């Protein structure tokens, strides 16, 4: 017997992957920008490190809080839909059955086959069938606020760790160009990896992340130089 064909779809990972990639990019770009901006203003090494550390901690907590609130809102909507479908199945099972069959007809099945499929799914698990086929809610796509928050915060810290390490080791006179160059390289890698995981063009993913990272660091470096010149 020919073995079953297995397909490596990425949709099961979209929730945590999106949060992790966003967190890492944000951590790298924002912390690098802070370090470059403060260093360009002519601050001492310990002031640069303190500013970067404060930005890293504040950014990680902000990412976690924002992701938790956002995904919790989605989870609340899903819970309300779950309760509504449960109530409707209890109050009007025949009407819900016909609604499910109509969905399958709209997707291309003949009325007879649609009713047969709806009957099979209803007998097995009517609520799951309605959540999946009527509302598009599945176990894979369910909102997980805590998972998204933790992934975002940890990824932010991982992304911020690189510019902080460079700032710790590099001499102050070459700190800004070194942080900028290393950050852009890592951003290119992150963008390419994220695109690869999502099966998108790697070059496009790398270029767009590097572009916005360069813009952010360039603007903060300019602000730092202007501020330093006025002191």
SERO-4910 file (N, C-alpha, C, O; in steps of 0.05 Angstrom, whole numbers):
BEGIN
 pado doro    nc1    nc2    nc3   cac1   cac2   cac3    cc1    cc2    cc3    oc1    oc2    oc3
  Unk    A     17    -24      0      0      0      0     18     25      0     37     27     15
  Unk    A     10     44    -17     25     69    -19     21     85      7     -2     90     15
  Unk    A     43     95     19     40    110     44     25    136     39     26    148     17
  Unk    A     11    145     60     -4    170     58     14    193     53     36    195     65
  Unk    A      5    211     36     21    235     30     18    256     52     -4    263     60
  Unk    A     41    265     62     40    284     84     50    311     73     70    313     60
  Unk    A     34    332     79     41    359     69     49    376     93     36    376    114
  Unk    A     70    391     89     81    407    111     70    435    111     84    455    106
  Unk    A     44    438    115     32    465    116     41    480    141     47    468    162
  Unk    A     42    506    139     52    523    161     29    537    176     35    551    196
  Unk    A      4    532    168    -17    547    180    -20    541    210    -30    558    225
  Unk    A    -12    518    219    -14    511    247      4    528    265      0    530    289
  Unk    A     25    540    252     44    556    267     41    586    265     57    601    276
  Unk    A     20    595    251     18    623    245     16    640    269     26    663    270
  Unk    A      1    631    290     -3    647    314     23    654    328     30    677    331
  Unk    A     37    633    337     61    638    352     84    648    335    101    663    344
  Unk    A     84    639    309    105    648    291    103    678    286    124    692    286
  Unk    A     79    688    281     76    716    276     85    732    300     99    752    297
  Unk    A     77    724    324     84    738    348    114    737    353    126    757    361
  Unk    A    127    714    348    155    711    352    172    728    333    190    742    341
  Unk    A    164    727    307    179    743    287    176    773    292    195    788    291
  Unk    A    151    781    298    146    809    304    162    818    329    174    840    329
  Unk    A    162    801    349    177    808    374    207    811    369    219    829    379
  Unk    A    218    792    355    247    792    350    255    816    333    274    830    339
  Unk    A    240    822    312    246    845    295    243    871    311    260    889    309
  Unk    A    222    873    327    218    897    342    240    901    363    250    923    367
  Unk    A    247    879    376    268    880    396    294    889    385    309    905    396
  Unk    A    301    878    361    326    885    348    326    914    338    345    929    343
  Unk    A    305    921    324    304    948    313    302    970    334    317    989    333
  Unk    A    284    966    353    280    988    373    305    990    391    313   1013    397
  Unk    A    316    968    400    339    970    418    364    980    404    379    997    414
  Unk    A    368    971    379    390    981    363    387   1011    358    407   1026    360
  Unk    A    363   1020    353    358   1048    348    364   1065    373    375   1086    371
  Unk    A    355   1054    396    361   1069    421    391   1071    426    401   1092    432
  Unk    A    405   1049    423    434   1048    427    448   1067    408    465   1083    416
  Unk    A    441   1066    382    454   1083    362    447   1112    368    465   1130    366
  Unk    A    422   1118    374    415   1146    380    429   1158    404    439   1180    402
  Unk    A    430   1143    425    443   1153    450    473   1155    445    486   1175    454
  Unk    A    485   1135    432    514   1137    426    520   1160    408    541   1173    411
  Unk    A    503   1166    388    508   1188    370    506   1215    384    517   1235    375
  Unk    A    492   1216    406    489   1240    422    514   1246    439    516   1266    452
  Unk    A    533   1227    439    558   1231    453    557   1222    483    573   1231    499
  Unk    A    538   1205    489    535   1196    517    557   1176    524    570   1164    506
  Unk    A    562   1173    550    582   1153    559    572   1125    555    549   1120    550
  Unk    A    591   1106    557    584   1078    552    563   1068    571    544   1054    562
  Unk    A    565   1074    597    546   1064    616    518   1076    611    498   1063    617
  Unk    A    517   1101    600    491   1113    594    478   1099    570    454   1096    568
  Unk    A    495   1092    551    485   1077    527    474   1050    536    452   1043    527
  Unk    A    489   1036    552    480   1010    562    454   1012    578    436    995    575
  Unk    A    453   1032    596    429   1035    613    405   1042    596    383   1031    601
  Unk    A    408   1058    576    386   1065    558    377   1041    542    353   1037    539
  Unk    A    395   1025    532    388   1001    518    374    981    535    355    969    526
  Unk    A    384    978    559    371    959    578    343    967    585    324    951    585
  Unk    A    339    993    590    312   1003    596    294    999    573    271    991    576
  Unk    A    304   1004    549    287   1000    525    280    971    521    258    965    512
  Unk    A    299    953    527    294    924    523    272    915    543    254    900    534
  Unk    A    274    922    568    255    913    588    227    925    582    207    911    582
  Unk    A    227    951    577    201    964    572    188    953    546    164    949    545
  Unk    A    205    949    526    194    939    500    183    911    503    162    904    491
  Unk    A    197    893    518    188    866    521    161    865    536    143    850    529
  Unk    A    159    881    557    134    882    572    111    894    556     89    885    557
  Unk    A    118    914    540     98    927    523     88    907    501     64    906    496
  Unk    A    107    892    489     99    873    469     81    851    481     61    844    469
  Unk    A     88    842    505     73    821    518     45    831    525     25    817    520
  Unk    A     43    855    536     17    866    543      0    871    519    -24    864    519
  Unk    A     12    883    498     -4    889    474    -14    864    461    -37    863    452
  Unk    A      3    843    459     -4    818    446    -26    804    462    -45    793    451
  Unk    A    -23    805    489    -43    792    506    -70    804    503    -90    791    501
  Unk    A    -71    831    504    -96    845    502   -109    840    474   -133    835    473
  Unk    A    -93    842    454   -103    838    426   -114    810    422   -137    807    412
  Unk    A    -99    790    430   -108    763    425   -130    755    445   -147    739    438
  Unk    A   -131    767    468   -153    763    487   -179    773    476   -200    760    480
  Unk    A   -178    795    461   -203    805    449   -213    785    428   -237    780    426
  Unk    A   -195    774    413   -202    753    393   -214    729    408   -233    717    398
  Unk    A   -201    721    430   -211    698    445   -239    703    457   -255    685    457
  Unk    A   -244    728    465   -271    734    476   -292    731    454   -314    722    459
  Unk    A   -286    740    430   -304    737    408   -310    708    402   -332    700    397
  Unk    A   -288    692    402   -291    663    396   -308    650    418   -325    633    412
  Unk    A   -304    658    443   -320    646    465   -349    653    463   -367    636    468
  Unk    A   -355    678    454   -383    686    450   -395    670    428   -419    662    429
  Unk    A   -380    666    406   -391    650    384   -395    621    392   -415    608    384
  Unk    A   -378    611    409   -380    583    419   -406    580    435   -421    561    432
  Unk    A   -411    600    453   -435    599    469   -460    602    452   -480    588    457
  Unk    A   -459    620    433   -483    624    415   -489    599    399   -512    591    397
  Unk    A   -469    586    388   -474    562    372   -484    539    390   -501    524    381
  Unk    A   -474    537    414   -484    517    432   -513    521    438   -529    502    439
  Unk    A   -521    546    443   -549    552    449   -566    546    424   -588    535    427
  Unk    A   -558    554    401   -574    551    377   -577    521    370   -599    513    361
  Unk    A   -557    505    375   -559    476    369   -579    463    388   -593    444    381
  Unk    A   -580    474    412   -599    463    432   -628    472    426   -646    456    429
  Unk    A   -631    497    417   -658    508    413   -670    500    386   -694    497    383
  Unk    A   -653    498    366   -663    493    339   -644    475    323   -631    483    305
  Unk    A   -642    449    332   -624    431    318   -630    426    289   -612    424    273
  Unk    A   -656    426    282   -663    421    253   -655    445    236   -644    442    214
  Unk    A   -659    469    246   -651    493    232   -621    494    228   -611    502    207
  Unk    A   -606    487    249   -577    487    247   -567    466    228   -547    471    214
  Unk    A   -581    443    227   -573    422    208   -576    432    179   -559    428    163
  Unk    A   -599    445    174   -603    456    147   -583    478    140   -575    480    117
  Unk    A   -576    493    160   -557    515    155   -530    503    148   -516    513    130
  Unk    A   -522    481    161   -497    468    156   -497    456    128   -478    458    113
  Unk    A   -519    443    121   -522    431     94   -520    453     72   -507    449     52
  Unk    A   -533    475     77   -532    498     58   -503    508     54   -496    516     32
  Unk    A   -487    507     75   -459    516     72   -445    497     53   -429    506     36
  Unk    A   -450    471     55   -436    452     38   -446    454      9   -431    450    -10
  Unk    A   -471    461      6   -482    465    -21   -468    490    -34   -461    489    -57
  Unk    A   -465    511    -18   -452    535    -28   -423    530    -35   -411    546    -51
  Unk    A   -411    509    -25   -383    503    -31   -381    483    -54   -358    474    -61
  Unk    A   -403    475    -66   -402    459    -90   -413    431    -88   -413    417   -109
  Unk    A   -423    422    -65   -434    396    -63   -463    396    -73   -477    416    -71
  Unk    A   -472    373    -83   -500    370    -90   -517    370    -64   -507    363    -43
  Unk    A   -542    378    -66   -559    379    -42   -559    353    -27   -558    353     -2
  Unk    A   -562    330    -41   -563    304    -28   -537    298    -13   -537    290     10
  Unk    A   -514    302    -27   -489    297    -14   -484    316      9   -473    309     29
  Unk    A   -492    341      5   -489    361     27   -504    353     52   -494    356     74
  Unk    A   -528    342     48   -544    333     71   -531    308     84   -531    306    108
  Unk    A   -520    291     67   -507    267     78   -482    275     94   -477    264    116
  Unk    A   -466    294     84   -442    303     98   -450    317    124   -438    313    145
  Unk    A   -470    334    122   -479    349    146   -489    329    167   -485    333    191
  Unk    A   -503    308    159   -513    288    178   -490    274    191   -490    269    216
  Unk    A   -470    266    176   -446    252    187   -432    270    208   -426    261    230
  Unk    A   -427    295    200   -413    313    218   -430    319    243   -420    321    265
  Unk    A   -456    322    240   -474    328    262   -475    305    282   -475    309    306
  Unk    A   -475    281    272   -476    257    289   -450    254    304   -449    245    327
  Unk    A   -428    262    292   -402    259    305   -397    281    325   -391    276    348
  Unk    A   -400    306    316   -396    330    334   -407    354    320   -394    368    305
  Unk    A   -433    360    326   -446    382    312   -434    409    318   -431    425    300
  Unk    A   -426    413    343   -415    439    351   -389    445    336   -384    466    326
  Unk    A   -371    425    335   -346    428    321   -350    434    292   -336    450    280
  Unk    A   -369    420    280   -375    424    251   -384    452    246   -376    465    227
  Unk    A   -402    463    263   -412    490    259   -390    511    264   -387    531    250
  Unk    A   -374    507    285   -352    525    291   -333    526    267   -323    548    260
  Unk    A   -326    503    257   -307    501    235   -318    512    209   -305    529    196
  Unk    A   -341    502    200   -351    507    173   -368    532    171   -370    544    150
  Unk    A   -380    540    193   -396    565    193   -380    589    201   -384    611    190
  Unk    A   -363    586    221   -348    609    233   -318    608    227   -305    628    232
  Unk    A   -308    586    217   -279    584    212   -262    581    236   -238    588    236
  Unk    A   -273    571    258   -258    568    283   -250    539    286   -267    521    287
  Unk    A   -224    534    288   -213    507    292   -194    507    316   -186    528    326
  Unk    A   -185    484    324   -166    482    346   -139    495    338   -126    507    354
  Unk    A   -133    494    312   -108    506    303   -109    536    303    -89    549    310
  Unk    A   -132    547    296   -134    576    294   -144    590    319   -145    614    320
  Unk    A   -150    574    340   -161    586    364   -141    606    376   -117    601    376
  Unk    A   -151    628    386   -134    649    398   -123    639    425   -137    627    441
  Unk    A    -97    643    429    -83    634    454    -68    658    465    -44    662    459
  Unk    A    -80    675    481    -68    700    490    -42    696    505    -22    710    499
  Unk    A    -41    678    524    -17    675    540      7    665    523     29    675    526
  Unk    A      1    646    505     22    637    487     33    659    470     58    662    466
  Unk    A     16    675    459     24    698    442     40    718    458     60    729    448
  Unk    A     31    724    483     45    744    499     73    735    506     92    750    504
  Unk    A     76    710    515    102    699    523    121    698    499    144    705    501
  Unk    A    110    689    476    127    687    452    137    715    444    160    718    436
  Unk    A    119    735    445    127    762    438    149    773    456    168    784    447
  Unk    A    145    770    482    164    780    501    191    767    499    212    780    499
  Unk    A    191    740    497    217    726    495    231    732    469    255    736    468
  Unk    A    216    734    447    228    741    422    239    769    422    260    774    410
  Unk    A    225    787    435    235    815    437    262    815    451    281    828    442
  Unk    A    264    801    473    289    800    488    312    787    472    334    797    472
  Unk    A    305    766    457    325    753    440    335    773    419    359    775    414
  Unk    A    316    787    406    324    807    386    341    829    398    360    839    385
  Unk    A    333    838    422    347    861    435    375    853    446    392    870    450
  Unk    A    379    827    450    404    818    462    428    823    445    450    829    455
  Unk    A    425    822    418    448    826    400    459    854    402    483    857    407
  Unk    A    443    875    398    455    902    400    465    908    428    484    923    431
  Unk    A    453    896    449    463    900    476    490    887    479    508    899    493
  Unk    A    494    864    467    520    851    469    541    867    455    563    870    465
  Unk    A    535    876    431    554    893    416    560    918    431    583    926    432
  Unk    A    540    931    443    544    955    458    562    950    483    577    968    491
  Unk    A    560    927    494    577    920    517    606    916    510    624    923    525
  Unk    A    611    904    486    638    896    479    652    917    461    677    918    462
  Unk    A    638    932    445    650    950    426    660    976    438    648    986    457
  Unk    A    683    987    429    692   1013    438    671   1034    430    658   1032    410
  Unk    A    670   1055    446    649   1075    442    652   1090    415    632   1097    403
  Unk    A    677   1093    406    681   1109    382    671   1094    356    667   1107    336
  Unk    A    668   1068    357    658   1053    334    632   1039    340    623   1022    325
  Unk    A    620   1046    363    596   1031    372    573   1035    353    560   1015    345
  Unk    A    567   1059    344    544   1064    327    545   1049    301    527   1035    294
  Unk    A    568   1052    285    569   1037    260    569   1007    263    558    992    247
  Unk    A    581    998    285    582    969    290    555    958    297    547    937    286
  Unk    A    540    972    314    513    963    321    495    964    296    479    946    292
  Unk    A    498    985    281    481    988    257    486    965    237    468    953    227
  Unk    A    512    960    231    519    940    211    510    912    220    499    897    205
  Unk    A    516    905    245    509    879    255    479    875    257    469    853    252
  Unk    A    465    896    264    436    894    266    423    890    239    405    874    236
  Unk    A    434    904    218    423    900    191    428    872    181    411    861    167
  Unk    A    451    861    187    456    834    179    437    814    192    426    797    179
  Unk    A    433    817    218    415    799    232    386    803    223    371    784    220
  Unk    A    379    828    217    352    834    207    347    820    180    326    809    175
  Unk    A    368    820    163    366    806    137    361    776    141    345    764    127
  Unk    A    376    765    160    373    736    166    345    730    177    332    711    168
  Unk    A    336    747    196    309    743    207    287    745    186    268    729    185
  Unk    A    290    766    169    270    769    148    270    746    129    248    737    120
  Unk    A    293    736    122    295    713    103    284    688    116    269    672    103
  Unk    A    290    683    142    280    659    155    250    660    158    237    640    154
  Unk    A    239    684    166    210    686    168    196    681    142    176    668    141
  Unk    A    208    691    120    196    687     94    198    657     86    179    646     75
  Unk    A    220    645     93    223    616     87    203    599    102    191    581     91
  Unk    A    199    605    128    179    590    143    151    593    132    135    575    134
  Unk    A    146    617    122    119    622    110    118    615     81     97    620     68
  Unk    A    140    604     70    142    597     41    137    621     23    123    619      3
  Unk    A    148    644     31    147    668     15    175    673      4    194    661     14
  Unk    A    178    692    -16    204    698    -26    223    708     -4    217    728      9
  Unk    A    246    696     -1    264    703     20    277    730     16    280    745     35
  Unk    A    284    736     -9    297    762    -14    279    785     -7    287    805      5
  Unk    A    253    783    -15    234    804     -9    231    808     21    230    830     31
  Unk    A    229    785     36    226    787     64    250    800     78    247    815     97
  Unk    A    274    794     68    298    805     79    300    835     73    307    851     91
  Unk    A    295    843     48    298    871     40    279    889     55    287    911     64
  Unk    A    254    881     58    235    900     71    241    904    101    238    925    111
  Unk    A    251    883    114    259    885    142    284    903    145    285    920    163
  Unk    A    303    898    128    328    914    129    322    943    123    333    961    136
  Unk    A    305    948    104    298    976     97    287    991    120    297   1013    127
  Unk    A    267    980    133    254    994    156    273    996    180    271   1015    195
  Unk    A    290    976    183    309    977    205    329    999    200    337   1013    219
  Unk    A    338   1002    175    357   1023    169    345   1050    172    358   1069    182
  Unk    A    319   1053    165    305   1079    168    304   1086    198    310   1109    206
  Unk    A    296   1066    215    293   1072    243    320   1080    256    321   1099    271
  Unk    A    341   1065    250    367   1071    261    378   1097    250    391   1112    265
  Unk    A    373   1103    224    383   1128    213    369   1152    225    383   1172    231
  Unk    A    343   1151    230    329   1173    242    338   1178    271    343   1201    278
  Unk    A    341   1156    286    350   1160    314    378   1170    316    385   1185    334
  Unk    A    396   1161    297    423   1170    297    424   1200    291    439   1215    303
  Unk    A    407   1209    272    406   1238    266    396   1254    289    407   1275    295
  Unk    A    375   1244    303    365   1258    326    387   1259    348    390   1280    361
  Unk    A    401   1237    352    422   1237    372    444   1256    366    454   1270    384
  Unk    A    452   1258    340    473   1277    333    464   1306    337    479   1323    346
  Unk    A    439   1311    329    429   1339    332    427   1346    362    433   1368    370
  Unk    A    418   1327    378    416   1332    407    443   1336    419    447   1353    436
  Unk    A    462   1319    411    489   1321    422    503   1347    415    518   1358    430
  Unk    A    497   1357    390    509   1382    381    500   1406    397    513   1426    398
  Unk    A    476   1404    408    464   1426    423    472   1427    452    469   1447    466
  Unk    A    484   1404    462    491   1403    490    516   1419    495    525   1421    518
***
